[in-house]
C-alpha cells in the first residue's frame, strides 16, 4: 500500500503535533502537510493532491464546511474528516449533511487512524463499485451493439434467402416429367451452398443437383455463381449435353474465381450431378462431377458413377474432361440425386458419419413405398440419426419416379 498523503488544516501548532503523534502511534504510513490559510489550501490541493483532508472546524478566514466545498470541487470523492476540540451536536449534524465523511474530537485521537482507514476503505469500495458499474455499462452497450449488428446481419441473410429461394426453379416442372417426386432441401444455415436447377425444352429436361464449397453465405455466393453460369451455358450457348455443360461450367467457375491465374491456389468450386431426361427416347444422359446418379429399378439400386473430380478448384481445365453415361428408362424407374450432406451427417450411437452406403440401405429398404412416404422415411432417419448432433452440412436430396 502506498504512503498516504494527508493534508491537515490546523492553526494550532500544538494540536498539529498531537495529531501527528497519534497517527504515528497507530503505525499509519503517511506524510503530513499542515496549512492554516484558505489561499494555501486552494494552491496545495492542486500541487500536493492529498489522499485525505483533516480539518479543524475553524481556521483564519474560513470554516471546515467551506474547506469541504473547496476540496470537493477539486476531487468529488476526496475523503474529508473534521478534527476539532469541541463541537455541538447540531453543528456535527450540519457537517455530516454537508458531506463530511467523519468527525473526530481532539480528546479522542485514538480514533483518528481507524477513522481514516475506514473512510479510505469506503471510498475504495465506492470507486470499485463505480468502476464495476462503468464496466458493466460498457459491456451492456457492447452486448447491445453486438445484438444489433447480429440482428442486422440476420435480417440481411434472411433477405438473401428470399432471393436465393426465388431463383430456384419451380418444383412443378418435375410434375410434367415424373409421376411422383420430392426434394429435401435443408440448409445448415439460413442460406445454402447446395442448389438444384432445371431447364426444359422440346420434351427434354435438364436436372442438376449441386454442392458448392462451404455453406452459409460463402456457399450461397458460390451457388449464385453456379446458377448464373448454368443459365448462360444452356440458354445463351445452347449446350445441353451434361458432360459438355460440366466442362463449360468448370471453365466458367475457374475464370470467375481467377483460378486460371498462375499461383492462384484457391480450391473453391462445386460438385454436381447433371441429367438430361429425354422422354421421347426414354433415356437419361448423365454426367457427374464428384456426384453420382442412383437408379432404382425392380426394387434394386444401381449407382451410375460420375467422374472423380469436381468443378473448379485445383483441377486444370485439360484434366476436367467429363464423361456422359446413357441409361434407358422405363415406367416405374426412380432416380435419386443428392449432395454429400445427408451421408456426412454425424450421429448414431458412436457419433460417426452416416456414410453413403447407409443412405443407400435406407433407400433400398423403402423402395416398396411411394416417393411421398420415402421422403418422410429419409427425414425421419436423418432426425433419428442426428441424436442431438448439430447439422454438419447443407442437405439436398432429389427423388423422381417415371
N, C-alpha and C positions, 0 to 999 in steps of 0.2 A: 504494500500500500504506500502511495506517495506521501511525502510530508505535507501536512495541512498548512495552508496559508491563512492565518487568522488576522483579521483587521479589527482592532479594538478602538471604539470611540469612548475616550475617558479623559476627563480634565483633571483628575486627581491622581498624582503620581504614586502615592502610597497604595491606593486601591488597585492601580495597574500592576504594581509589584506583587500584591497579594494574589491577584488573579493569575499572574504568570506562574507563581509558586504552586497554586492549586492545579494548574494544568500539568506542570512537570511532576508533581506528586502522583498524578494519575498515569504517568508514563505515556502521555499523549504526544506522539511525534509531530511537532509543529514548529512553525516560525511565526512570531508575533510582531505586528506593526501597530504602534499606538499613535493616534492622532486625536485632536480635540476641536478642530475648527471645520466649519462647513466647506470652505474653499479647498482645504486639504483633502477632505473626504471625496469630493467630486473628482479631483485630479487623480487620487491614488486608486480609486475604483477602476479606472482605465489602465493605469500603469501596473498596478500590483495584481489585479484580478484575483481577489481573495476567494477562498473556498467557503468561508463563513464570516459573518459580521457579528461582533459583540458590541453592545452599545449601552452606555448609561442612559437613563431616561431623560437627562437634561444636560446639554453641553452649551458652551458660549454661542449664542446666536441661533440655535435650533434644537429641536427635541428628537427623541428616538423615533417618533412616528414620522417626522419629516425625513429623518435619515432612512427609514424604511422605504418611503416613497421614492427617494432618490436611488436607493440600492436596487429596487425592483425595476426601475426604468433601465438600469444598466444590465441587469440579468434577472428575468422574472422569477426564476426559482432559486435565487441566491438565498441560502439559509441565514436567518436573522434572529438573534436571541438578545433580549434585553437583560442586562445585568445591573441591578440597582440596589441601593441601600434600603429603601422603603418605598412602597407603592400601595395605593389604595386599591381595594377590590374593584371599584368602578373603573379606575384607570387601567388595571390589568385586563379587564374585560374589553375595554376600548382598544387596547393594544392588540389583543388576540383577534378582535373583529377586523382590525386594520390589516391583519395578515402576518403578524409576527409568529414565528414557529414555537417560541417558548419564552419564559422569563425566569430568571434566577435571582434570588436575594443574595446580597453580598455576604450575609451571615451564613449562607448555606452553599458555599462554593464547592463543597464536596460533590454537589450535583452537577457542576458545570461540565466536566469532561463527559460523563454519561449522557448529559443532555445534548451535547454537540454530536456525539456518536449516534444517538437516536435520531436526531434531526437529519444528519447526513444519510443514515440508513433509509429513512422515509423518502428523502429526496431521490436517492439512488433507485429505490423501488418505483417511485413515480416516474423517473426518467426511463427506467427499463420498461415500465408499462406503456409509456408513450411510444417508445421505440418499437415494442411489440405491436401496438395498435397501428403505428405507421407502416410497419412491415406487413401487417395483416391487410391494411387498406391497399397497399401496393400489390400484394398477392391477389386480393379480390379484384382489383382493377385489371391485373394481368389475366386472371381467370375469365373475367367478363370479356376482355378483348379477344382471348383465345376462343371463347364460346361464340362471339360474334363472327370472328374470322371463320371458324368451323361451320357456322350456320350459313355464311355466305358461300363457302366452298361447296357445302352440300346442296344448297339451292342451285348453284351453277351446274353441279354434276347431275342433279335431278332433271334440270332443263336439258342438259346434254343427252340424258337418257331418252327424253321425249323425241329429240332429233334423231338419235340412233334408231329408236323403235320405228319412227316414221319412215326411215329409209329401208327397213326390212320389207321384203315383198309380201304381198297379201297371201296368206295361207290358203285362201280359197282356190288359188291357182292349182294346188295339188288335187283338188276335188275333180278337176276336169280329166285327170290322167289316172287317178287311183280310186279304188273302191273305198278304202279307208286309209287314214294317215294320222300321224301325230308328230309334234315337235316338242321336245322338252328343252327349254332354253332357260338355264338357271345361272345367271351371272354370280361370280364370287362376291363382287362389289356391286355398286349401283349400275355402272356401265360395264360392258363386256368386251373381251378380246375375241370371243367366238361369235361367228355370224353365219347365217345361211343366205343363199342367193338363188333366185330363179330367173329364167328367161324362157319365153315360149314364142314359137313362130311356126306356122305351117305344120301343125301336128307334132312338133318336136319340142321337148322340154329339157333345158339345162338346169341341173340341180347341183349346187355346191354347198359343202359344209366346211368351214374354215376355222382354224385355231391360230390366232396371232400370238406373237411373242408377248408374254406378260398378261396382266389382267388389269381391271380398273381403267383409269384414264390412259396410261400408255397403251394398253391393249386396245382400247376403244379407238385411239388415234390410228393405230395400225389397221384396225378393221375398216375405218373410213377410207384409208389409202387403198386397201384391197378391194373394197366395194366399188370405189370410183374407177379403178383400173379395169375391173371385170366389165363394167358397163361400157367403157371405152373400147376394150378389145373386141367385144361381141357386137355392140350396136354401131360403132364407128367403123371398125376394120372388118366386121363381118366374119370373124373367126368363130367357128362352132365346134371344131374338133377338140375334145378335152385335153389331149396331150399338148396341142399347139397353144391352147389357152393358157395352160400352166407355164409353158415356156415363155410366152409373151408376158405373163404376169411376173415371172421371175425377173425378166429384164426390166420391167417397169418398177418393181419394188427396189431392185438394186440401184436403179437410176434415181428414184425418188429419195432414197436414203444415202445417196452418194457412195454406195458400196463398190461402184465401178471405179472409184478413185484409188490410185495406189496407196498402200499403207493404211487405208480405212478398214479397220478390223471389226466394225460393228456387226453383231450377229443377229440383229433383229430381222424378223421375217414372219412366215406363217406356214402351217401345214394345211393341206386341202385335199378333199375328196371331191371329184367332179364327174358327174354322169350326164351323158346325152341320151335321153329316152326317146326312141323313135317308135311310136305306136303303129305307124304304117307298116314297119318291117318287124315289129315286136322284138326290138333289140335294145340293149343298153351298151353304150360305149363308155368305158370307164378309164380314168387316169387318176392317179393319186400321188401326192407329194407328202410322203410320210403318213399317209392315211389309206385305209382300205375300204372296200365295199364288202358288206356281208349280205349274202343272198340266202333266203330261206325257201326251200322247195321240198314238197312232200315230207314235211316235218324234219328236214335235215338242213344243216347250215353249211354253206360253202363260203370261204373267205377268198375274195379276189384281191390280191395284194397290189398295192401301189408301189412306186419307186421309193427307195430308202434314203431320200434326201428331200428337204423342204424347199420352200420358195424364199429367195433372198438369203441373207446370211453369208457364211464363209464360202459357199459353193461358187465356183466360177461359172460363167454363162455357158461355156462349152461343155461343162460336166453335167449341166441340168438339162439332159435330153430325156424328157418324159415319154413313157410308152403307154399306148392305149390297149385295152382288152375289150373284146366284144363278147357279150353274153346274150344268148337267146332267152326270151322271157315267155311265160305263158300265164294264163289266168290262175290266180291264187298265189303266185310268187310274191315274196315280200323282200324289200331291200331295206338295209339299215346303214346309215352313215352317221358317224359320231366322232367327236373330238376326244382327247385323252382325259378330259376332266372327270368323267364317271369312273373310269378304270383306275385313275390315280388317286382317288379319294381314300384318305386314311380312315381306319375304323376297325370294326371286328373286335374279337376278344383280345388280340395282340397289338392293336393299333397299327396294323400293316396296311399296305395298299390293296385296293380291290383287285387289280390286275385284269387285263383284257380277257384272259381265259375264264375268269369267274363271271364277267359280263356276258360272255358267250354262253356260259352254262345257264344263266338266268334267262337269256333269250330262248335257248333250246327248250327249257322246261315250260316256257309259256307259249310255245308255238301253237298249241291247241286253242288258245284264246284268240279273240278278236283284237285288233290293234288298240281299241279303247281300253280293254282290260290289260293288255300288255303295258300300256302307258302307266296305268295305276300300279301294276306289279313293279315296274322299274323304279317308280317314285318311292314305293313302299320299301323295296330292298335297299335303296340308297339311304333312306332315313334310318332304317334299322341298322345298316352297316356303320353309319357315322357314329352312333352311340355317344353323342356329345362332342365329337371332334369337330373343329371348325372346317368349313368347306375349303378344300385345297386349291381348287382352280375353277375357272368357268366350266360349265357343263352344257353340252349341246348334243342331243340325240334326235335323229330323224328316222322315222319308220314309215313305209308306204307299201300298200298291198295292191297288186294289179287285179 
